[in-house]
Amino acid sequence: MSAPAPSSLVVVEAEPLPRQEEVLTDAALAFVAELHRRFTPRRDELLARRAERRAEIARTSTLGFLPETAAVRADDSWRVAPAPAALNDRRVEITGPTDRKMTINALNSGAKVWLADFEDASAPTWENVVLGQVNLIDAYSRNIDFTDPRSGKSYALKPAEELATVVMRPRGWHLEERHLTVEGRPVPGALVDFGLYFFHNAQRLIDLGKGPYFYLPKTESHLEARLWNEIFVFAQDYVGIPQGTVRATVLIETITAAYEMEEILYELRDHAAGLNAGRWDYLFSIVKNFRDGGAKFVLPDRNLVTMTAPFMRAYTELLVRTCHKRGAHAIGGMAAFIPSRKDAEVNKVAFEKVKADKDREAGDGFDGSWVAHPDLVPIAMASFDAVLGEKPNQKDRLREDVHVEGPELIDIASLDAHPTYEGLRNAVQVGIRYIEAWLRGLGAVAIFNLMEDAATAEISRSQIWQWINAEVVFENGERATPELAREVAAEELSAIRAEIGDEAFAAGKWQQAHDLLLHVSLDADYADFLTLPAYDQLVG
């Protein structure tokens, strides 16, 4: 391991946390400071490039495959590095934040992989950022247990061979960590999350027969993937582990990245593990980038945009084709249903939908898929077992029948569905309820039997914004206007007060959540990410 240079990194405005000294060691902070010094300037350039590209999309209302990288796509000879044994079978992956109970339950869930989330399923309070790292260190050293103070139920890890493989997701490039600064400037949250986790766990994971594996969120271009690759190369040299030990799966959850899938894999080819097909963030990205594009880009209610919509089908089939052509895993989308302990009929209908979704993914050639709750692991497992059998994946299924043209990925108008008044009401309901929980430090929230995360709030507020700015007329004859949104939001706030009572309402952050949702939904200056103004209001 390289000798750490003196760290200029400073912890600011943070209440001391139990055991934080185990994470925020001088050596670990020196590593994070060096990551910041070397790579934040390029991160800044790439964020500026995002804005330039968005302006170009606003001008042209189109996107296409990049002519300057045509040679990469045309070269059939290159492949990504072979998958390590611990990541070869990914048929079911469970997602969730890194609180202590979730850490144990996810590792024990029976899933092949746990996406340990410091991003959309985790509100970035200082406590969540630091103690999430503590929990993962404890899990790898088998020094973790948990007793629920309300139920008295105790949780402990199963034997090592039964535990899921961890793939950790740091924050996206756009977010800062205000509690860690270098020369007065916040360090990017992505470098904090990656740096602390990698520094403390890379060798430990190798000793366990696994490795430092990552999900990369919100990627918008192959140049952003190139930056991550440069970080991986530097980090592996810094701690003295072999090049290629890191593996990264990139979430294709932005419309721009959908046109650069091959290039993204190429940039990360020595460290690439696969691509994942998201949903809510992908739709959010379409709205964000084509919000000036007129009626042909107006999305209907989020629940009407299924993965069988023609433009979503083009995206997922292209992802499978691209991954298997290059020897990478193709990972499917989220089953977000949360089983009800009270309503067996709700569960029956939802389980049937989950099964159909996972059957479709397995049949289309995906190598695995996501679930949000342990009860869904057996359902998803059965769908993939039926197709894979004893095989760890189906990367040999090349899907050479798939031919997707650029316009198909943004052919929103081919979807025979339209925004509804109930869709507006649902967007407001879910938006307020999620943001309120996020402001209290909760990033994964069960709302109406679905596990929602920050991507949920993004698509909710984006749809409200888009419908108002497109002057959509709903089926009941009402036009989407700021006044209507305010009226629906006021009704929802009153309904929540009646539902939970005055005392609980006053103890929560309901008015604040209501105001923030309306701000990002109605402001003419569309915020790139809801979490940016929300972070300014997050306490802790």
C-alpha positions as CSV (number, residue, x, y, z in Angstrom):
1,M,0.0,0.0,0.0
2,S,1.3,3.5,-0.9
3,A,2.3,5.7,2.0
4,P,-0.6,8.2,2.5
5,A,0.3,11.8,2.0
6,P,-0.8,14.2,4.7
7,S,-4.6,14.7,4.3
8,S,-6.0,18.1,3.8
9,L,-9.5,16.6,4.2
10,V,-11.5,18.1,7.0
11,V,-14.7,16.8,8.7
12,V,-17.1,19.8,9.1
13,E,-20.5,20.4,10.7
14,A,-20.9,16.8,11.8
15,E,-21.9,15.5,15.2
16,P,-19.5,12.7,16.3
17,L,-21.0,9.2,15.7
18,P,-20.3,6.0,17.5
19,R,-17.3,4.2,15.9
20,Q,-16.8,6.8,13.2
21,E,-13.1,6.7,14.0
22,E,-13.0,3.2,12.6
23,V,-14.1,4.5,9.2
24,L,-12.6,8.0,9.2
25,T,-9.0,7.0,9.8
26,D,-6.2,9.2,8.8
27,A,-5.1,6.8,6.1
28,A,-8.7,6.4,4.7
29,L,-9.2,10.2,4.6
30,A,-5.8,10.7,2.9
31,F,-7.0,8.2,0.2
32,V,-10.3,10.1,-0.3
33,A,-8.4,13.4,-0.4
34,E,-6.1,12.0,-3.1
35,L,-9.1,10.8,-5.1
36,H,-10.6,14.3,-4.8
37,R,-7.4,16.0,-5.9
38,R,-6.9,13.8,-8.9
39,F,-10.4,13.2,-10.2
40,T,-12.8,15.9,-9.1
41,P,-11.6,18.4,-11.8
42,R,-12.5,15.9,-14.5
43,R,-15.8,15.2,-12.7
44,D,-16.6,18.9,-12.9
45,E,-15.8,19.0,-16.7
46,L,-18.1,16.1,-17.3
47,L,-21.0,17.7,-15.3
48,A,-20.5,20.8,-17.5
49,R,-20.6,18.5,-20.6
50,R,-24.0,17.1,-19.4
51,A,-25.4,20.6,-19.5
52,E,-24.0,21.2,-23.0
53,R,-25.5,18.0,-24.2
54,R,-28.9,18.7,-22.7
55,A,-28.9,22.1,-24.4
56,E,-28.2,20.3,-27.7
57,I,-31.1,17.9,-27.2
58,A,-33.3,20.9,-26.4
59,R,-32.3,22.5,-29.7
60,T,-32.7,19.3,-31.9
61,S,-35.2,17.1,-30.0
62,T,-33.3,14.0,-31.0
63,L,-30.5,11.7,-30.0
64,G,-28.5,9.1,-31.9
65,F,-25.6,6.7,-31.7
66,L,-22.3,8.6,-31.7
67,P,-20.6,8.8,-35.0
68,E,-17.2,9.4,-33.4
69,T,-17.3,6.0,-31.6
70,A,-18.6,3.9,-34.5
71,A,-15.4,2.0,-34.7
72,V,-15.8,0.7,-31.2
73,R,-19.3,-0.6,-32.0
74,A,-18.1,-2.1,-35.3
75,D,-15.2,-4.0,-33.8
76,D,-16.5,-7.4,-33.0
77,S,-13.2,-8.6,-31.4
78,W,-13.3,-7.0,-27.9
79,R,-14.9,-8.5,-24.8
80,V,-15.1,-7.4,-21.2
81,A,-13.0,-9.3,-18.7
82,P,-14.4,-12.7,-17.6
83,A,-16.7,-12.5,-14.5
84,P,-15.1,-13.6,-11.2
85,A,-16.7,-16.7,-9.7
86,A,-18.5,-14.6,-7.0
87,L,-20.3,-12.6,-9.8
88,N,-20.9,-15.3,-12.4
89,D,-24.4,-16.2,-11.2
90,R,-26.5,-13.1,-10.6
91,R,-30.0,-14.6,-11.3
92,V,-31.6,-12.7,-8.4
93,E,-30.3,-9.5,-6.8
94,I,-31.9,-7.7,-3.8
95,T,-31.5,-4.0,-3.3
96,G,-31.6,-1.9,-0.2
97,P,-29.9,0.6,2.1
98,T,-27.0,-0.3,4.5
99,D,-28.7,0.1,7.8
100,R,-27.9,-2.7,10.2
101,K,-31.1,-4.7,10.0
102,M,-31.2,-4.5,6.2
103,T,-27.6,-5.5,5.9
104,I,-28.3,-8.8,7.7
105,N,-31.6,-9.5,6.0
106,A,-30.2,-8.7,2.5
107,L,-27.2,-10.9,3.0
108,N,-29.4,-13.7,4.4
109,S,-32.2,-13.3,1.7
110,G,-31.2,-16.1,-0.6
111,A,-30.5,-13.7,-3.4
112,K,-27.2,-14.2,-5.2
113,V,-26.3,-10.5,-4.9
114,W,-27.1,-7.6,-2.6
115,L,-27.0,-4.1,-4.0
116,A,-25.8,-2.3,-0.9
117,D,-27.1,1.2,-1.6
118,F,-25.6,4.5,-0.6
119,E,-27.5,6.1,-3.5
120,D,-31.2,6.3,-4.2
121,A,-32.3,4.0,-1.4
122,S,-30.3,6.0,1.2
123,A,-30.9,9.6,2.3
124,P,-27.3,10.9,2.6
125,T,-27.3,12.0,6.3
126,W,-23.9,11.8,7.9
127,E,-25.1,9.0,10.0
128,N,-26.2,6.9,7.0
129,V,-23.0,7.7,5.1
130,V,-20.7,6.7,8.0
131,L,-22.6,4.0,9.8
132,G,-23.4,2.3,6.5
133,Q,-19.7,1.8,6.1
134,V,-19.4,0.5,9.7
135,N,-22.2,-2.0,9.0
136,L,-20.5,-3.4,5.9
137,I,-17.1,-3.7,7.6
138,D,-18.9,-5.6,10.5
139,A,-20.7,-7.8,8.0
140,Y,-17.4,-8.9,6.3
141,S,-15.8,-9.5,9.7
142,R,-19.0,-11.3,10.9
143,N,-19.2,-8.9,13.7
144,I,-22.8,-7.9,13.1
145,D,-26.1,-8.6,14.8
146,F,-29.3,-6.6,15.4
147,T,-32.2,-6.8,17.9
148,D,-35.3,-4.8,16.9
149,P,-36.1,-2.6,19.9
150,R,-39.8,-2.7,19.1
151,S,-40.4,-6.4,18.5
152,G,-37.4,-7.8,20.4
153,K,-36.6,-10.0,17.3
154,S,-32.9,-10.7,16.8
155,Y,-31.1,-11.0,13.5
156,A,-27.7,-12.7,12.8
157,L,-25.8,-13.8,9.7
158,K,-26.2,-17.2,8.1
159,P,-23.1,-19.3,7.3
160,A,-20.8,-17.5,4.8
161,E,-21.6,-19.8,1.9
162,E,-25.3,-18.8,2.1
163,L,-24.7,-15.1,2.0
164,A,-25.3,-12.8,-1.0
165,T,-22.3,-11.2,-2.8
166,V,-22.2,-7.5,-2.2
167,V,-22.2,-5.0,-5.0
168,M,-22.0,-1.5,-3.5
169,R,-23.6,1.5,-5.1
170,P,-22.0,4.9,-4.4
171,R,-23.8,8.2,-5.0
172,G,-24.0,9.8,-8.4
173,W,-21.5,12.3,-9.8
174,H,-23.8,15.3,-9.2
175,L,-23.9,15.0,-5.4
176,E,-21.5,16.5,-2.9
177,E,-20.7,15.4,0.6
178,R,-20.9,18.6,2.6
179,H,-19.4,17.1,5.8
180,L,-16.0,16.3,4.1
181,T,-14.1,19.2,2.5
182,V,-10.7,19.8,1.0
183,E,-9.5,23.4,1.1
184,G,-13.1,24.4,1.9
185,R,-14.6,22.5,-1.0
186,P,-17.0,19.6,-0.5
187,V,-15.8,16.2,-1.8
188,P,-18.1,14.5,-4.4
189,G,-20.3,12.0,-2.6
190,A,-19.3,9.3,-5.1
191,L,-15.6,9.6,-4.2
192,V,-16.5,9.5,-0.4
193,D,-18.6,6.4,-0.7
194,F,-16.3,4.6,-3.1
195,G,-13.1,5.7,-1.3
196,L,-14.1,4.7,2.2
197,Y,-15.6,1.4,1.1
198,F,-12.7,0.4,-1.2
199,F,-10.0,1.5,1.2
200,H,-11.4,-0.5,4.2
201,N,-12.7,-3.6,2.3
202,A,-10.9,-4.3,-0.9
203,Q,-8.3,-6.7,0.6
204,R,-10.8,-8.1,3.1
205,L,-13.1,-9.0,0.3
206,I,-10.3,-10.6,-1.7
207,D,-9.5,-12.7,1.4
208,L,-13.1,-13.8,1.5
209,G,-12.9,-15.0,-2.1
210,K,-14.8,-12.1,-3.5
211,G,-13.8,-8.6,-4.4
212,P,-14.7,-4.9,-4.4
213,Y,-17.7,-4.8,-6.7
214,F,-19.7,-1.7,-7.6
215,Y,-22.9,-0.5,-9.3
216,L,-22.3,2.9,-11.0
217,P,-25.5,5.1,-11.0
218,K,-26.7,8.0,-13.2
219,T,-24.0,7.5,-15.8
220,E,-24.7,9.7,-18.8
221,S,-21.8,8.9,-21.2
222,H,-18.9,6.7,-22.0
223,L,-16.6,9.5,-20.9
224,E,-18.0,9.2,-17.4
225,A,-17.4,5.5,-17.5
226,R,-13.8,6.3,-18.5
227,L,-13.4,8.4,-15.5
228,W,-14.5,5.6,-13.2
229,N,-12.1,3.3,-15.0
230,E,-9.2,5.7,-14.3
231,I,-10.3,5.8,-10.6
232,F,-10.3,2.0,-10.4
233,V,-6.8,1.8,-11.9
234,F,-5.4,4.3,-9.5
235,A,-7.2,2.8,-6.5
236,Q,-6.0,-0.7,-7.1
237,D,-2.4,0.5,-7.4
238,Y,-2.8,2.7,-4.3
239,V,-3.8,-0.3,-2.0
240,G,-1.6,-2.8,-3.8
241,I,-4.1,-5.2,-5.3
242,P,-4.0,-6.6,-8.8
243,Q,-5.5,-4.6,-11.7
244,G,-8.8,-6.0,-12.8
245,T,-9.9,-6.9,-9.2
246,V,-12.6,-4.3,-9.2
247,R,-15.8,-5.1,-11.1
248,A,-18.4,-2.5,-12.0
249,T,-22.0,-2.9,-13.3
250,V,-23.3,0.3,-14.9
251,L,-26.9,1.3,-14.6
252,I,-28.3,2.3,-17.9
253,E,-30.8,4.6,-16.4
254,T,-30.3,7.7,-18.5
255,I,-31.5,8.1,-22.1
256,T,-28.1,9.4,-23.2
257,A,-26.3,6.3,-21.8
258,A,-28.7,4.0,-23.7
259,Y,-27.1,5.3,-26.9
260,E,-23.6,4.5,-25.5
261,M,-23.9,1.0,-24.0
262,E,-21.2,-0.6,-26.0
263,E,-18.8,2.4,-25.5
264,I,-19.5,2.3,-21.7
265,L,-18.5,-1.4,-21.6
266,Y,-15.5,-0.7,-23.8
267,E,-14.2,2.0,-21.5
268,L,-14.6,-0.3,-18.4
269,R,-13.7,-3.5,-20.2
270,D,-11.0,-4.6,-17.8
271,H,-13.4,-3.9,-14.9
272,A,-16.9,-4.3,-16.4
273,A,-19.3,-6.8,-15.0
274,G,-22.5,-5.9,-16.9
275,L,-25.3,-3.4,-17.4
276,N,-28.6,-3.0,-15.6
277,A,-31.9,-1.8,-17.1
278,G,-33.5,0.6,-14.6
279,R,-36.9,2.1,-15.0
280,W,-38.0,5.1,-13.0
281,D,-34.7,7.0,-13.4
282,Y,-34.7,6.1,-17.1
283,L,-38.2,7.7,-17.6
284,F,-37.1,10.6,-15.5
285,S,-34.1,11.1,-17.8
286,I,-36.3,11.1,-20.9
287,V,-38.6,13.8,-19.4
288,K,-35.6,15.8,-18.3
289,N,-33.8,15.7,-21.6
290,F,-36.9,16.1,-23.9
291,R,-39.0,18.4,-21.8
292,D,-38.9,21.0,-24.6
293,G,-39.8,18.4,-27.3
294,G,-43.6,18.9,-27.4
295,A,-46.5,16.5,-27.2
296,K,-44.7,13.5,-28.8
297,F,-42.5,13.2,-25.7
298,V,-45.2,13.5,-23.0
299,L,-45.2,10.4,-20.9
300,P,-48.5,8.9,-19.5
301,D,-48.9,7.9,-15.8
302,R,-45.8,6.1,-14.6
303,N,-47.7,2.9,-13.9
304,L,-48.9,2.8,-17.5
305,V,-45.3,2.7,-18.8
306,T,-44.5,-0.9,-18.5
307,M,-41.4,-2.7,-19.7
308,T,-43.5,-4.0,-22.7
309,A,-44.0,-0.4,-24.0
310,P,-42.3,-0.4,-27.5
311,F,-39.6,2.1,-26.6
312,M,-38.9,0.4,-23.3
313,R,-38.7,-3.0,-25.1
314,A,-36.3,-1.6,-27.6
315,Y,-34.1,-0.4,-24.7
316,T,-34.1,-3.7,-22.8
317,E,-33.6,-5.9,-25.8
318,L,-30.7,-3.7,-27.0
319,L,-29.2,-4.0,-23.5
320,V,-29.3,-7.8,-23.6
321,R,-27.9,-7.9,-27.1
322,T,-25.1,-5.5,-26.2
323,C,-24.1,-7.2,-23.0
324,H,-24.0,-10.7,-24.5
325,K,-22.1,-9.6,-27.6
326,R,-19.4,-8.3,-25.3
327,G,-19.5,-11.1,-22.6
328,A,-21.1,-9.0,-19.9
329,H,-24.1,-9.8,-17.7
330,A,-27.5,-8.2,-18.5
331,I,-29.4,-7.5,-15.3
332,G,-33.1,-6.7,-15.4
333,G,-35.3,-4.2,-13.5
334,M,-36.9,-3.9,-10.1
335,A,-39.8,-5.8,-8.7
336,A,-40.7,-3.1,-6.1
337,F,-43.8,-4.8,-4.6
338,I,-43.8,-5.1,-0.8
339,P,-46.0,-7.9,0.4
340,S,-48.9,-7.0,2.6
341,R,-49.2,-8.8,6.0
342,K,-53.0,-8.1,6.0
343,D,-54.3,-8.6,2.4
344,A,-53.7,-11.9,0.8
345,E,-55.6,-10.9,-2.4
346,V,-53.3,-7.9,-2.9
347,N,-50.3,-10.3,-2.6
348,K,-51.8,-12.8,-5.0
349,V,-52.3,-10.3,-7.7
350,A,-48.9,-8.7,-7.2
351,F,-47.0,-12.0,-7.1
352,E,-48.6,-12.9,-10.4
353,K,-47.4,-9.6,-11.9
354,V,-43.9,-10.1,-10.5
355,K,-43.8,-13.6,-11.9
356,A,-44.9,-12.5,-15.3
357,D,-42.3,-9.7,-15.3
358,K,-39.4,-12.0,-14.3
359,D,-40.6,-14.7,-16.7
360,R,-40.4,-12.1,-19.5
361,E,-36.9,-11.0,-18.5
362,A,-35.6,-14.5,-18.2
363,G,-37.2,-15.3,-21.6
364,D,-35.6,-12.3,-23.2
365,G,-32.1,-13.3,-22.2
366,F,-31.4,-11.4,-19.0
367,D,-29.0,-13.1,-16.7
368,G,-30.7,-11.8,-13.5
369,S,-33.0,-9.3,-12.1
370,W,-33.8,-7.1,-9.0
371,V,-36.3,-7.4,-6.2
372,A,-36.9,-5.1,-3.3
373,H,-38.1,-7.6,-0.7
374,P,-36.9,-11.0,0.5
375,D,-40.4,-12.5,-0.1
376,L,-39.9,-11.9,-3.8
377,V,-36.6,-13.7,-4.0
378,P,-38.1,-17.2,-4.5
379,I,-40.5,-15.9,-7.2
380,A,-37.7,-14.3,-9.2
381,M,-35.4,-17.3,-8.6
382,A,-38.0,-19.7,-10.0
383,S,-38.4,-17.6,-13.2
384,F,-34.6,-17.7,-13.8
385,D,-34.1,-21.3,-12.7
386,A,-36.7,-22.3,-15.3
387,V,-34.6,-20.8,-18.0
388,L,-31.1,-21.2,-16.7
389,G,-31.3,-24.6,-15.0
390,E,-27.8,-25.3,-13.7
391,K,-26.1,-22.7,-15.9
392,P,-24.9,-19.6,-14.0
393,N,-26.1,-17.2,-16.8
394,Q,-27.2,-17.2,-20.4
395,K,-24.5,-14.9,-21.9
396,D,-24.2,-17.5,-24.7
397,R,-27.6,-16.3,-25.9
398,L,-26.5,-13.5,-28.2
399,R,-29.9,-12.2,-29.3
400,E,-28.6,-11.6,-32.8
401,D,-32.3,-11.3,-33.8
402,V,-32.4,-7.8,-32.1
403,H,-31.9,-4.8,-34.3
404,V,-32.7,-1.5,-32.7
405,E,-32.5,1.8,-34.6
406,G,-31.8,5.1,-32.7
407,P,-35.3,6.6,-33.1
408,E,-37.0,3.5,-31.5
409,L,-35.4,4.4,-28.1
410,I,-37.3,7.7,-28.0
411,D,-40.5,6.7,-29.8
412,I,-42.6,7.7,-26.8
413,A,-45.6,8.4,-29.1
414,S,-45.9,4.7,-30.0
415,L,-47.3,4.1,-26.5
416,D,-51.0,4.0,-26.6
417,A,-51.6,5.6,-23.2
418,H,-52.2,9.1,-21.9
419,P,-51.8,11.1,-18.7
420,T,-54.8,10.9,-16.3
421,Y,-56.1,13.0,-13.4
422,E,-55.6,10.0,-11.1
423,G,-52.0,9.8,-12.4
424,L,-51.5,13.4,-11.3
425,R,-53.0,12.7,-7.9
426,N,-50.8,9.6,-7.5
427,A,-47.6,11.6,-8.4
428,V,-48.5,14.2,-5.8
429,Q,-49.3,11.6,-3.1
430,V,-46.2,9.5,-3.6
431,G,-44.0,12.6,-4.1
432,I,-45.0,14.1,-0.8
433,R,-44.9,10.9,1.2
434,Y,-41.5,9.9,-0.2
435,I,-39.9,13.4,0.3
436,E,-41.2,13.6,3.8
437,A,-39.5,10.3,4.7
438,W,-36.3,11.3,2.9
439,L,-36.1,14.5,4.8
440,R,-36.2,12.3,8.0
441,G,-33.2,10.3,6.7
442,L,-35.1,7.4,5.1
443,G,-34.2,6.6,1.4
444,A,-36.2,3.4,0.9
445,V,-39.8,3.8,1.8
446,A,-42.9,1.5,1.5
447,I,-45.7,3.5,-0.1
448,F,-49.0,1.8,-1.2
449,N,-47.3,-1.6,-1.2
450,L,-44.3,-0.5,-3.3
451,M,-40.8,0.1,-2.2
452,E,-40.0,3.6,-3.4
453,D,-36.6,5.4,-3.6
454,A,-35.4,8.7,-4.9
455,A,-36.0,7.7,-8.5
456,T,-39.7,7.5,-7.6
457,A,-39.8,11.1,-6.4
458,E,-37.8,12.2,-9.5
459,I,-40.3,10.7,-12.0
460,S,-43.3,11.9,-9.9
461,R,-42.2,15.6,-9.9
462,S,-41.0,15.4,-13.5
463,Q,-44.3,14.1,-14.7
464,I,-46.2,16.9,-12.9
465,W,-43.8,19.4,-14.4
466,Q,-44.1,18.0,-17.9
467,W,-47.8,17.7,-17.9
468,I,-48.2,21.3,-16.7
469,N,-45.7,22.7,-19.3
470,A,-47.3,20.6,-22.1
471,E,-50.8,21.9,-21.0
472,V,-52.1,18.3,-20.9
473,V,-55.9,17.9,-20.7
474,F,-56.9,15.0,-18.6
475,E,-59.8,12.6,-19.3
476,N,-62.0,14.5,-16.9
477,G,-61.6,17.7,-18.9
478,E,-59.3,19.4,-16.4
479,R,-56.1,21.0,-17.7
480,A,-52.8,20.4,-15.9
481,T,-52.0,23.8,-14.3
482,P,-49.9,25.0,-11.4
483,E,-53.2,25.8,-9.6
484,L,-54.5,22.3,-10.1
485,A,-51.3,20.8,-8.7
486,R,-51.5,23.1,-5.7
487,E,-55.1,22.1,-5.1
488,V,-54.3,18.4,-5.3
489,A,-51.3,18.8,-3.0
490,A,-53.4,20.7,-0.4
491,E,-56.0,17.9,-0.5
492,E,-53.3,15.3,0.0
493,L,-51.7,17.2,2.9
494,S,-55.1,17.3,4.6
495,A,-55.7,13.6,3.9
496,I,-52.4,12.7,5.5
497,R,-53.2,14.8,8.6
498,A,-56.5,13.0,8.9
499,E,-54.9,9.6,8.3
500,I,-52.1,9.9,10.9
501,G,-53.4,12.4,13.4
502,D,-52.3,15.9,14.4
503,E,-49.6,14.8,16.7
504,A,-47.8,12.6,14.2
505,F,-48.3,15.2,11.5
506,A,-46.7,17.9,13.6
507,A,-43.8,15.6,14.4
508,G,-43.1,14.9,10.7
509,K,-41.8,17.0,7.9
510,W,-45.1,17.0,5.9
511,Q,-45.4,20.7,5.1
512,Q,-41.8,20.9,4.2
513,A,-42.2,17.9,1.8
514,H,-45.3,19.5,0.3
515,D,-43.5,22.8,-0.3
516,L,-40.4,21.1,-1.8
517,L,-42.4,18.9,-4.1
518,L,-44.3,21.9,-5.5
519,H,-41.1,23.9,-5.8
520,V,-39.4,21.4,-8.0
521,S,-42.7,20.5,-9.9
522,L,-43.7,24.1,-10.7
523,D,-40.5,26.1,-10.9
524,A,-40.0,27.2,-14.5
525,D,-36.2,26.5,-14.0
526,Y,-36.3,22.7,-13.9
527,A,-33.9,21.4,-11.3
528,D,-31.6,18.7,-12.7
529,F,-32.1,16.6,-9.6
530,L,-34.6,16.9,-6.8
531,T,-32.0,15.7,-4.4
532,L,-29.9,18.8,-4.9
533,P,-32.4,21.3,-3.3
534,A,-33.5,18.5,-0.9
535,Y,-30.0,18.0,0.4
536,D,-29.9,21.6,1.4
537,Q,-32.9,20.8,3.7
538,L,-31.6,17.5,5.0
539,V,-30.7,17.7,8.7
540,G,-27.7,15.6,9.8
